[in-house]
Amino acid sequence: MFKMNPKHNLFFSIFLVFLLISSINTNFDLMRLFSGSSNLFLFFEEITNPDLNLLRVAISSMFETLQIAFLGTFIGILFSIPFGLVASRNLFTKRVSLPGRSFLSIIRTIPSLLWAVFFVIIVGLGPFAGVLATAVYSLGFMSKLHYESIESIDPEPYESISAIGASKIQLMRFVVLPQAAPNLLSQILYMFEYNVRASTILGFAGAGGIGFYIMGYLQILAYSKVMTFLLVVLITVLLIDFISMKIRDHYIVPMLKSS
């Protein structure tokens, strides 16, 4: 007969207790969900009739959101690669990599929406604050992905070329980055896709883009107008996903096969 390890029993008991406490403290009640279903029908009635008169405004604001995401991601990339290299434990000692990781963790802990609030306070309302918020969050997030990819490269080429006297910069340029390139490119594409989605809500903090209109119409419960903007967001995200897939198939997959 199967017997559970006492440690497993303890972990399982802690899990159940926390599950129960979380359910109580968050007022988890499925009956409330079903009792409010009548409101859901009214909501669906409005969103199935989007206000197409706002389509031009929705497309224009979505284009601004794309620009915020693109420029923010680009700036984040410029800084994330050197920060990712510095934070890699296989390239630098703990004296260098540990402070770098700590700095990136602090940046990554703050959501992009809070960064947007921070930069709105500094530079005022508008898309510039959104670009800065996207760039800073991208720096923290991508740097982590980069140094994890760099730490997973094959150590033999690095050690062999290091043994013949190559400098640290030469090792990064000719060994580390070529090996990590497929993963780095994939991460950059993922970050841009994420930033497009994230940038749609930066407008909630006054940082420009389509989120400004979504928030405004949500506050007055104009769901038919909100739906127009959400449809534009959905179509844009699907197009970006399709383009990213083609880029991965054309560039990244061949690089992985050849490595």
C-alpha positions in Angstrom: 0.0 0.0 0.0 1.3 3.5 -0.9 2.4 5.6 2.0 3.0 9.3 1.7 6.2 10.8 3.1 5.6 12.8 6.3 7.1 15.9 4.6 4.6 15.5 1.8 1.7 15.2 4.3 2.9 18.5 5.9 3.2 20.3 2.6 -0.3 19.0 1.6 -1.8 20.1 4.9 -0.3 23.6 4.5 -1.6 23.8 1.0 -5.1 22.9 2.1 -5.1 25.3 5.0 -3.9 28.2 2.8 -6.5 27.3 0.2 -9.2 27.5 2.9 -8.0 30.8 4.3 -7.7 32.3 0.8 -11.2 31.2 0.0 -12.6 32.9 3.2 -10.5 36.1 3.0 -11.4 36.7 -0.7 -15.1 36.0 -0.2 -15.0 33.2 -2.8 -18.7 32.4 -3.4 -19.9 30.7 -6.6 -23.5 31.5 -5.8 -22.8 35.2 -6.1 -21.5 34.5 -9.6 -24.6 32.7 -10.7 -27.0 35.2 -9.0 -25.4 38.1 -10.9 -25.7 36.3 -14.3 -28.7 38.6 -15.3 -26.3 41.6 -15.4 -24.1 39.6 -17.7 -26.9 39.3 -20.3 -27.2 43.1 -20.3 -23.5 43.5 -20.7 -23.4 41.1 -23.7 -26.3 42.9 -25.3 -24.3 46.1 -25.4 -20.9 44.6 -26.5 -22.5 42.8 -29.4 -23.4 46.2 -30.8 -20.1 48.0 -31.0 -20.2 51.7 -31.8 -18.4 51.7 -35.2 -18.5 55.5 -35.3 -15.5 55.4 -33.0 -13.5 53.0 -35.3 -11.2 55.8 -36.7 -10.4 57.0 -33.1 -9.8 53.4 -32.0 -7.4 52.7 -34.9 -5.5 56.0 -34.3 -5.1 55.3 -30.5 -4.1 51.7 -31.2 -1.4 53.0 -33.5 -0.1 55.2 -30.7 -0.1 52.2 -28.4 2.0 50.3 -31.0 4.5 53.1 -31.1 4.7 53.2 -27.3 5.3 49.4 -27.2 7.8 49.5 -30.1 9.9 52.4 -28.8 9.8 51.2 -25.2 10.8 47.7 -26.2 13.7 49.0 -28.4 15.1 51.2 -25.6 14.7 48.2 -23.2 16.6 46.0 -25.6 19.5 48.5 -25.8 20.1 48.3 -22.1 18.9 44.7 -21.3 21.6 43.0 -23.3 24.6 44.6 -21.5 22.8 44.2 -18.1 22.0 40.6 -18.9 25.7 40.0 -19.7 26.8 41.7 -16.5 24.3 39.7 -14.4 25.4 36.3 -15.8 27.3 34.2 -13.3 29.2 32.3 -15.9 30.8 35.5 -17.2 31.3 37.6 -14.0 32.0 36.9 -10.4 29.3 37.2 -7.7 30.8 40.5 -6.7 29.6 41.9 -10.1 26.6 39.6 -11.1 24.8 39.7 -7.7 24.4 43.5 -7.5 23.3 43.5 -11.1 20.7 40.8 -10.4 19.5 42.7 -7.3 19.1 45.9 -9.3 17.1 44.1 -12.1 14.9 42.4 -9.5 13.9 45.7 -8.0 13.0 47.1 -11.4 11.1 43.9 -12.3 9.1 43.9 -9.0 7.3 47.2 -10.0 4.6 46.6 -12.6 4.6 48.6 -15.8 1.4 50.4 -14.7 3.1 51.7 -11.6 6.1 52.8 -13.6 3.6 54.7 -15.8 2.2 56.5 -12.7 5.8 57.3 -11.7 6.7 58.8 -15.1 3.4 60.6 -15.5 4.4 62.4 -12.2 7.8 63.3 -13.7 7.1 64.1 -17.4 3.3 64.7 -17.3 0.5 63.0 -19.1 0.9 61.5 -22.6 2.7 58.7 -24.5 6.2 59.8 -23.5 5.5 58.5 -20.0 4.2 55.3 -21.5 7.4 54.8 -23.5 9.6 55.3 -20.4 7.5 52.9 -18.3 7.6 50.3 -21.0 11.4 50.7 -21.5 12.2 50.4 -17.8 10.0 47.3 -17.2 11.3 45.7 -20.4 14.9 46.3 -19.1 14.2 44.4 -15.9 12.2 41.6 -17.5 14.3 41.0 -20.6 17.6 41.2 -18.7 16.5 38.2 -16.5 15.6 36.2 -19.6 18.9 37.1 -21.2 21.1 36.1 -18.4 19.3 32.8 -18.0 19.9 32.1 -21.6 23.5 33.1 -21.4 24.1 30.9 -18.4 22.7 27.9 -20.3 25.2 28.1 -23.2 27.7 25.3 -23.8 30.7 26.2 -21.6 33.3 24.3 -23.7 33.7 26.9 -26.5 33.9 29.6 -23.9 36.5 27.9 -21.9 38.6 26.9 -24.9 38.7 30.4 -26.4 39.3 31.9 -23.0 42.3 29.6 -22.5 44.1 31.0 -25.6 43.9 34.6 -24.1 40.7 36.1 -25.6 39.4 39.1 -23.8 36.1 39.3 -22.0 34.6 41.5 -24.7 35.9 39.1 -27.5 34.3 36.2 -25.6 31.0 37.9 -25.4 31.1 39.0 -29.1 32.3 35.8 -30.7 31.1 33.0 -28.3 28.4 34.0 -25.9 26.1 36.2 -28.1 26.2 33.9 -31.2 25.2 30.9 -29.0 22.5 32.7 -27.2 21.2 34.6 -30.3 18.2 32.4 -31.0 16.9 32.6 -27.5 17.6 36.4 -27.3 15.6 37.0 -30.5 12.7 34.9 -29.3 12.7 36.8 -26.0 12.7 40.2 -27.8 9.7 39.1 -29.9 7.9 37.9 -26.8 8.6 41.2 -25.0 7.2 43.2 -27.8 4.0 41.1 -27.9 3.7 41.5 -24.1 4.3 45.3 -24.3 1.6 45.7 -26.9 -0.9 44.1 -24.5 0.5 45.9 -21.5 0.6 49.3 -23.2 -3.2 49.1 -23.8 -3.7 49.7 -20.0 -1.0 52.3 -19.5 -3.6 54.9 -20.6 -5.4 54.1 -17.3 -2.6 56.0 -15.6 -2.7 58.8 -18.2 0.3 57.4 -20.2 -1.3 57.6 -23.6 -2.5 55.0 -26.0 -5.8 53.2 -26.4 -6.2 52.5 -22.7 -7.1 56.2 -22.1 -10.3 55.8 -24.2 -11.1 52.3 -22.7 -10.8 53.6 -19.2 -12.9 56.7 -20.0 -15.8 54.7 -21.5 -15.6 52.1 -18.8 -16.2 54.8 -16.2 -19.4 55.8 -17.8 -20.4 52.2 -18.5 -20.5 52.7 -22.2 -19.8 49.1 -23.1 -20.7 49.4 -26.8 -18.0 52.0 -27.2 -15.5 50.0 -25.1 -16.1 47.0 -27.4 -15.1 49.0 -30.4 -11.7 49.6 -28.9 -11.3 46.1 -27.6 -12.0 44.7 -31.1 -9.2 46.8 -32.5 -6.9 45.6 -29.7 -7.9 41.9 -30.4 -7.3 42.2 -34.2 -3.9 44.0 -33.6 -2.7 41.3 -31.1 -3.7 38.5 -33.5 -1.8 40.1 -36.4 1.3 40.6 -34.2 1.1 37.0 -33.1 0.9 35.9 -36.7 3.8 38.0 -37.8 5.9 36.9 -34.8 5.2 33.3 -35.7 6.4 33.9 -39.3 9.6 35.6 -38.0 10.3 32.7 -35.7 9.8 30.2 -38.5 12.0 32.2 -40.9 14.9 33.2 -38.6 14.9 31.6 -35.2 14.0 28.0 -36.1 16.8 27.7 -38.8 19.3 29.1 -36.2 18.3 26.5 -33.7 18.6 23.7 -36.2 22.1 24.9 -37.3 23.4 25.2 -33.7 
